[in-house]
Amino acid sequence: MKFLFLSLLAGVLFSCEEKALKISDAVPYEREIYELINLNLSQAEYQEANLPDKLFIEPFHENEHILSKIENAFPKEDLEFVRKQLRDTIAFTLKGKKLLLSEKVRLISDDTLKRMFNDAIKTEKFSAFWDDYRKKFGKGIMLVYAKPIFSKDGKTAAFYVSSSYGPLSGGGSILLFTKKDKKWKQVRTLSWWIS
């Protein structure tokens, strides 16, 4: 479980009408990404949380079993579109003004987190990362989202959410959402972990 957590942390650190996504789009529309994040932020009760300002695809690559669950959650005709998104290594940078942030949830620098993580790796003291994290960002949890994976029509999405407060204190899920009448609804949990 500790390896899983370290792998995930390392991955994280490194109009009115609904529009359909085009097969040529490597990155889904911004609007859908912000809708899913804001839905999660509005439903969750965070005492205090810090959200890195970049989304990556790496958390979906935990293992082949999870990749097959994600691929099987979408229509077969969307499979190549889904795989293209899973291969996308470009980070999506979040804009604070498009998020439902509060005094309890704030956006923090992913670049700063990477430097802190690399410093901890160099000293071979992973606990140093969490000590530095708490000094710099306070006692809030680290809230992590992955760049969502969408169907071609933009109405189905796999969305990764996790929260951590230390090397053995956290959990995460890959959730499946569908959009109907301009509203996202969670329909299934594809995978989850806890430490």
Disulfide bonds with the S-S distance in Angstrom:
none
